[in-house]
Amino acid sequence: MNTQAGKGKKKSSTTQAEKPPKKTRASPRSGPGGTSEPAQPVPLDFIDARFISQKASRRYAQITAFNFVQEKGFSVELLGAVPEIYAELNRRRWERFNELLLKDSKKPGNATLAKEFFANAFAGYEEDGTHSYRTIVRGIEIDWSPRGLNAFLGTRSHRSCPLVIARAELAAIIHAGRRIEAKSAIKDAVCFPGTDWLKCKTPTNPIKVHLQRFLPVARAWAEFFVKSVYCCANSSEIQIDNALVVRMIVDHTDFDLGNTLWSSLERIATNQEPTFTLGHCNLITALCKAKEVPEYQSDIRIYSVKALTVGQFRGYARAGGPAGVNEREEDTEMEEIDRYERGEHPDQQESQERHSHPHSEDEIAALMTQLAIANSCNVPHVFYNEESTLYQAARARQAAFQSHPVFPRYQTRARLVAYQGVEAAQLNARHMGELEDWDHLYAQHQQQQFFTEEDLHFGDRDAGGSSQRDPGGSSHY
């Protein structure tokens, strides 16, 4: 396991240059591919430098094609028009957190960084079997403990989180046999009168309420919570424990935001299911930016959902009556969004890709290949219009592409070592070519800075200089 790739060693002897150069994909014992020339410094975005262990690397390979729950905040327009939401956001000191969630074309979330964060967090948790509070991302430690998150967001820390206590009390009441009464009290506090439970496998133990049946202010907070605080793949059906949180918010009951965010992050990082949905891309990106974690041109960026507007909020009151045609259409649309976030819509996704841009499959595949080559060769600039539909389509397809794992792609370790040797030799050859180009260009530059006698034609003037002078004896030179 090579976790130290990309970190140079001090020259301790004169024989250092005779050792095989250290490459980012080959350990010092890999052998083939070494040369007598020292390798040039390599960028951090080679695979060995990004992950703390092979377990983290395998975890990244598993989650690399997973979707994110797109975060959603409150627009500035809405906060100005709905004072009860703004007042509660301000009272809880959640303004900075809300700003991180707003869609901004200049500040997208870095999905690649977030997935590396989750991969290393998973490996760190697995290795020590205890709660994770710090994770290495591209060589820099990120503090995502409850206290660290509260310090970053400027929110209050609690010795014991009231939300954790409230959920435990709800569970105790339900186990005592009063489940319907306890759940109905929560439902009636945040939903329109007459709201029914959604159908479930056990009718005597209902656990979900449809988001459209929430009262307007409660609905706004419910969507905010399940998309941005405790990320849920299904945001149209609200679980009873999340409805409890909404009631606490509208009742002005405090709870620990940092602890709740940490709980959601850890739940995602340690998820053992074969497929699941990721979350908190904007939050993780902000944490990394604050620590100056390097970002690269090849990183995949994603954007938050458009913030809740005044028009959308005013439409929430329609749910008070019987569901009409428009509401059923909205219900269908929300279910499609949920299916997208769960990754259960291959046919729909293909249809959207076909109609959302005029480019052929071959054009998209060609650009994907060129971007992959640029990334592999560490090309510092990508000369494409990142706003073009072709570029966006290629990036979207690239984000969903599942690369082949190193095994069984290479059936034996020797084959992998041989491939790494070829790759290392090619990289070294490119570096040597760049050095030769630099030497040549630098020599030209130096030559332009100085004049020689030959440049000034002193020799020609001395040899037959009389014919070169004008009648007054002054030199043309």
C-alpha positions in Angstrom: 0.0 0.0 0.0 1.6 3.2 -1.1 0.1 6.1 0.9 3.1 8.3 0.6 3.0 8.8 -3.2 3.8 12.3 -4.3 5.9 13.1 -1.2 9.5 13.7 -2.2 12.5 12.4 -0.3 15.6 14.4 0.7 18.8 13.5 -1.2 20.9 11.7 1.4 23.7 10.5 -0.8 25.3 10.9 -4.2 23.8 7.7 -5.4 20.2 8.9 -5.1 20.0 9.6 -8.8 20.9 6.0 -9.5 17.8 4.7 -7.8 14.6 4.1 -9.8 12.4 7.2 -9.8 9.5 7.1 -7.5 6.2 7.1 -9.4 2.7 7.7 -8.2 1.4 4.4 -9.4 4.3 2.1 -8.6 5.9 1.4 -5.2 9.6 1.5 -4.8 9.8 -2.2 -5.1 7.9 -2.3 -8.4 11.1 -2.5 -10.5 10.3 -2.3 -14.2 10.2 1.2 -15.7 13.0 2.8 -13.7 15.6 5.0 -15.3 18.8 6.7 -14.2 17.1 10.1 -14.5 15.4 11.5 -11.4 11.6 11.9 -11.9 10.1 15.4 -12.0 7.6 16.3 -9.2 4.2 14.8 -10.0 0.8 16.4 -9.1 -1.2 15.3 -6.1 -4.2 14.1 -8.2 -2.6 10.8 -9.0 -4.5 8.0 -7.4 -2.0 7.0 -4.7 -1.9 10.5 -3.2 -5.7 10.8 -2.9 -6.4 7.8 -0.7 -5.2 6.8 2.7 -5.3 3.1 2.0 -6.2 0.5 -0.6 -9.5 0.1 1.2 -10.2 3.8 0.6 -9.3 3.4 -3.1 -11.7 0.4 -3.4 -14.4 2.4 -1.7 -13.9 5.3 -4.1 -14.2 2.8 -7.0 -17.5 1.7 -5.6 -19.1 5.1 -5.1 -17.6 7.0 -8.0 -20.8 6.6 -10.1 -23.2 7.3 -7.2 -25.6 10.3 -7.3 -25.7 13.1 -4.8 -28.8 14.5 -3.1 -28.7 18.0 -4.4 -28.7 20.5 -1.5 -31.4 23.2 -1.4 -31.5 26.4 0.6 -33.8 29.5 1.0 -33.5 32.3 -1.5 -32.8 35.8 -0.4 -36.1 36.8 -2.0 -38.0 34.2 0.1 -36.3 35.2 3.4 -37.4 38.8 2.8 -41.0 37.8 2.0 -41.5 35.2 4.7 -40.3 36.7 8.0 -41.1 33.6 10.1 -38.6 31.6 8.1 -35.9 34.3 8.2 -36.4 34.9 11.9 -36.0 31.3 12.8 -32.9 30.9 10.5 -31.4 34.0 12.1 -32.2 32.8 15.6 -30.5 29.5 15.0 -27.5 31.2 13.4 -27.9 29.1 10.2 -27.4 32.0 7.7 -23.9 30.9 6.8 -25.0 27.3 6.3 -27.9 28.5 4.1 -25.4 30.5 2.0 -23.4 27.4 1.3 -26.5 25.7 -0.2 -27.5 28.4 -2.7 -26.9 27.7 -6.4 -24.0 29.7 -7.7 -22.5 29.2 -11.1 -19.1 30.5 -9.8 -19.1 28.2 -6.7 -20.3 24.7 -7.6 -19.8 21.8 -5.4 -16.8 19.6 -6.1 -18.2 16.1 -6.4 -14.8 14.5 -6.9 -13.5 16.0 -3.6 -16.7 14.9 -1.8 -16.3 11.3 -3.0 -12.6 11.2 -1.9 -13.7 12.5 1.5 -16.3 9.8 1.9 -13.8 7.1 0.6 -11.2 8.1 3.2 -13.7 8.5 5.9 -15.0 5.0 5.3 -11.5 3.5 5.4 -10.6 5.5 8.6 -13.8 4.3 10.3 -13.2 0.7 9.3 -9.6 0.7 10.5 -10.2 1.9 14.1 -13.9 0.9 14.5 -14.7 4.2 16.4 -16.5 7.4 15.5 -14.8 9.4 12.7 -14.2 13.1 13.4 -11.2 13.9 11.0 -10.5 12.8 7.5 -7.5 13.3 5.1 -8.4 14.9 1.8 -5.5 15.3 -0.7 -3.0 15.4 2.1 -4.9 17.9 4.3 -6.8 17.0 7.4 -10.5 18.0 7.5 -12.3 18.3 10.9 -15.9 17.3 10.6 -16.6 16.6 14.2 -19.9 18.1 15.7 -17.8 20.8 17.4 -15.7 21.5 14.3 -18.8 21.8 12.1 -20.4 24.2 14.6 -17.2 26.3 14.7 -17.0 26.4 10.9 -20.7 27.4 10.5 -20.9 29.7 13.5 -23.7 27.7 15.2 -24.2 26.7 18.8 -22.8 23.5 20.3 -24.9 21.5 22.8 -23.5 19.3 25.6 -26.3 16.8 24.6 -28.3 17.3 21.4 -32.0 17.9 22.1 -32.9 16.2 18.8 -31.2 13.0 19.8 -33.1 13.0 23.1 -36.4 13.8 21.4 -35.9 10.9 19.0 -35.1 8.5 21.8 -38.2 9.6 23.7 -40.4 9.1 20.6 -38.9 5.6 20.1 -39.7 4.8 23.8 -43.3 5.9 23.4 -43.7 3.8 20.3 -42.3 0.7 21.9 -44.6 1.2 24.9 -47.6 0.6 22.5 -48.7 4.1 21.9 -47.2 4.4 18.5 -50.3 5.8 16.6 -51.0 8.5 19.2 -47.4 9.6 19.4 -47.0 9.8 15.6 -50.4 11.4 15.0 -49.5 14.2 17.4 -46.4 15.0 15.3 -48.3 14.7 12.0 -51.1 16.9 13.1 -48.7 19.6 14.3 -47.0 20.0 10.9 -49.6 18.9 8.3 -52.9 20.1 7.0 -56.0 18.8 8.9 -57.2 15.5 7.6 -53.8 14.4 6.3 -53.6 10.6 5.9 -50.6 8.4 6.4 -49.0 7.0 3.3 -49.7 3.3 2.7 -47.0 0.9 4.0 -46.5 -2.8 4.5 -47.6 -2.6 8.1 -50.8 -0.5 8.4 -50.7 -0.5 12.2 -47.3 1.2 12.1 -47.4 4.0 9.6 -44.1 6.0 9.3 -44.4 8.4 6.3 -46.4 11.5 5.3 -46.3 13.1 1.9 -44.4 16.3 1.7 -47.2 18.1 -0.2 -49.5 17.7 2.9 -47.2 19.7 5.1 -48.2 23.3 6.1 -46.4 25.9 4.0 -43.7 26.9 6.6 -43.3 23.3 7.8 -43.0 22.1 4.2 -40.2 24.6 3.5 -38.3 23.5 6.5 -39.0 19.8 5.8 -37.5 20.1 2.3 -34.5 22.1 3.7 -33.8 19.4 6.3 -34.0 16.2 4.1 -32.0 17.8 1.3 -29.4 19.7 3.2 -29.2 18.7 6.9 -29.9 15.0 7.0 -29.8 13.9 3.4 -32.5 11.5 2.3 -32.8 10.0 -1.2 -36.6 10.1 -1.0 -37.5 13.8 -0.3 -41.2 13.5 -1.2 -42.1 11.1 1.6 -41.1 12.4 5.0 -40.3 9.8 7.7 -41.9 10.4 11.2 -38.5 11.0 12.8 -37.8 13.8 10.3 -41.3 15.2 10.8 -40.4 15.4 14.5 -37.4 17.6 13.5 -39.8 19.9 11.5 -42.0 20.2 14.5 -39.0 21.2 16.7 -38.1 23.9 14.2 -41.5 25.5 13.9 -41.9 25.2 17.7 -38.5 27.1 18.1 -36.9 24.1 19.9 -33.1 24.2 19.6 -30.9 21.3 18.5 -27.3 20.8 17.6 -26.8 21.5 13.8 -23.2 20.3 13.9 -24.1 17.0 15.5 -27.0 16.4 13.1 -24.7 17.1 10.1 -22.0 14.9 11.4 -24.5 12.1 12.0 -25.7 12.4 8.4 -22.1 12.5 7.0 -21.1 9.4 9.1 -24.2 7.5 8.0 -23.3 8.0 4.4 -19.6 7.4 4.9 -20.2 4.0 6.6 -23.1 2.8 4.5 -22.6 -0.9 3.8 -25.3 -1.2 1.1 -24.2 -2.0 -2.5 -25.8 1.2 -3.8 -27.0 4.3 -2.0 -27.1 8.1 -2.4 -24.4 10.5 -1.4 -25.0 14.0 0.0 -23.5 17.3 1.4 -21.4 18.1 -1.6 -21.5 21.8 -1.0 -20.7 21.5 2.7 -17.7 19.2 2.1 -16.4 21.5 -0.7 -16.7 24.5 1.7 -14.8 22.6 4.4 -12.0 21.7 1.9 -11.8 25.3 0.5 -11.4 26.6 4.0 -8.4 24.4 4.5 -7.0 25.2 1.0 -7.3 21.6 -0.3 -6.1 21.7 -4.0 -8.7 21.4 -6.7 -8.1 20.3 -10.3 -9.5 21.1 -13.7 -10.5 17.4 -14.0 -12.7 17.5 -10.9 -16.4 17.0 -11.5 -18.6 19.9 -10.4 -22.3 19.8 -9.5 -24.8 22.5 -8.5 -27.4 22.8 -5.8 -31.1 22.8 -6.6 -32.5 26.2 -7.2 -33.3 27.8 -3.9 -36.9 28.0 -2.7 -38.6 31.0 -4.2 -41.6 33.1 -3.1 -43.7 31.7 -5.9 -43.0 28.1 -5.0 -43.8 28.9 -1.3 -47.1 30.5 -2.1 -48.1 27.4 -4.1 -47.7 25.2 -1.0 -51.1 26.3 0.3 -52.9 24.5 -2.5 -52.2 21.2 -0.8 -54.9 22.0 1.8 -57.7 20.7 -0.4 -58.2 17.5 -2.5 -55.3 16.8 -4.8 -56.0 18.2 -8.2 -54.5 17.4 -11.6 -51.6 19.9 -11.2 -50.8 18.4 -7.8 -50.8 14.9 -9.1 -48.5 16.0 -11.9 -46.2 17.6 -9.2 -46.4 14.4 -7.3 -45.3 12.4 -10.3 -42.5 14.9 -10.9 -41.2 14.7 -7.4 -41.2 10.9 -7.5 -39.1 11.1 -10.7 -36.7 13.3 -8.8 -36.5 10.8 -6.0 -35.9 8.0 -8.5 -33.1 10.0 -10.1 -31.4 10.6 -6.7 -31.7 6.9 -5.9 -30.2 6.0 -9.3 -33.2 3.9 -10.4 -33.9 5.5 -13.7 -31.6 4.3 -16.5 -34.3 4.6 -19.2 -35.4 8.0 -18.1 -31.8 9.2 -17.9 -31.0 8.0 -21.5 -34.1 9.8 -22.7 -33.2 13.0 -21.1 -29.7 12.9 -22.5 -31.0 12.3 -26.0 -33.3 15.3 -25.9 -31.4 17.7 -23.8 -28.7 18.3 -26.3 -28.2 17.9 -30.1 -25.0 15.9 -30.0 -24.5 12.4 -31.1 -23.3 9.6 -28.8 -20.0 9.5 -30.8 -19.4 13.2 -30.2 -20.0 12.8 -26.5 -17.8 9.7 -26.3 -15.0 11.4 -28.2 -15.0 14.3 -25.9 -15.1 12.0 -22.8 -12.0 10.2 -24.2 -10.2 13.5 -24.8 -10.9 14.6 -21.3 -9.8 11.3 -19.9 -6.5 11.6 -21.8 -6.0 15.1 -20.6 -6.6 14.0 -17.0 -4.2 11.0 -17.3 -1.5 13.2 -18.8 -2.0 15.9 -16.3 -2.6 18.6 -19.0 -2.8 21.9 -17.0 -5.5 23.5 -19.2 -8.6 22.1 -20.9 -9.4 24.2 -23.9 -13.1 23.7 -24.1 -16.0 26.0 -23.4 -17.2 24.6 -20.1 -20.6 26.2 -20.7 -21.3 24.4 -24.0 -23.9 21.6 -24.1 -21.4 19.1 -25.5 -19.0 19.7 -22.6 -21.8 19.5 -20.0 -23.1 16.3 -21.6 -19.7 14.7 -21.6 -19.1 15.7 -17.9 -22.5 14.3 -16.9 -21.8 11.0 -18.7 -18.3 10.9 -17.2 -19.8 11.3 -13.7 -22.0 8.3 -14.2 -19.3 6.2 -15.8 -18.2 3.2 -13.8 -14.5 2.5 -14.5 -13.2 -1.0 -14.4 -11.5 -2.0 -11.1 -7.8 -2.8 -11.2 -8.7 -6.4 -10.6 -9.7 -8.4 -12.5 -8.6 -6.0 -15.2 -5.1 -7.2 -14.4 -5.2 -10.9 -13.6 -1.8 -10.9 -12.0 0.3 -8.4 -10.0 3.1 -8.9 -12.5 0.9 -7.6 -15.4 0.0 -4.5 -13.3 3.7 -3.9 -12.5 4.5 -4.2 -16.2 1.8 -1.7 -17.1 3.1 0.7 -14.5 6.6 0.3 -15.8 5.5 1.4 -19.3 3.4 4.2 -17.9 6.4 5.4 -15.8 8.7 5.3 -18.8 6.3 7.3 -20.9 5.9 9.9 -18.1 9.7 10.2 -17.7 10.1 10.5 -21.5 7.6 13.4 -21.5 9.4 15.1 -18.6 12.8 14.8 -20.4 11.3 16.2 -23.6 9.9 19.2 -21.6 13.4 19.7 -20.0 15.0 19.7 -23.4 12.5 22.2 -24.7 13.1 24.4 -21.7 16.9 24.3 -22.2 16.5 25.2 -25.8 14.1 28.1 -25.2 16.2 29.4 -22.3 19.3 29.4 -24.4 17.5 31.4 -27.0 16.3 33.8 -24.4 19.8 34.3 -23.0 21.2 34.9 -26.5 18.7 37.7 -27.0 19.9 39.4 -23.9 23.5 39.9 -25.0 25.2 41.3 -28.1 28.4 39.9 -29.6 30.9 41.6 -32.0 29.4 39.5 -34.7 25.9 40.7 -34.0 27.2 44.3 -34.3 29.3 43.6 -37.4 32.5 44.9 -35.9 34.5 42.5 -38.1 33.0 43.7 -41.3 33.7 47.3 -40.4 37.4 46.6 -39.6 37.9 44.7 -42.9 36.7 47.2 -45.4 35.3 49.9 -43.3 36.2 52.9 -45.6 33.5 52.1 -48.1 31.0 51.8 -45.3 31.4 55.4 -44.1 29.6 58.5 -45.4 31.4 61.6 -46.7 31.3 63.1 -43.2 33.0 60.1 -41.7 30.2 58.9 -39.5 29.4 55.2 -39.3 26.1 53.7 -40.3 26.5 51.4 -37.4 
